[in-house]
C-alpha cells in the first residue's frame, strides 16, 4: 500500500506538468497569432 501512494503521486505530478506545458504552448500560439496579425 505504501508503494502505491508514491506511484500515484508521481503520475498526478506528471499529468499536471503536461497540462502546464500544454497551457503555456497554447498561450504562446495565441501571442504569436496576435503578433503575426499585427505584422501582416
Secondary structure, 3 states (H helix, E strand, C coil): CHHHHHHHHHHHHHHHHHHHHHHHHHHHHHHHHHHHHHHC
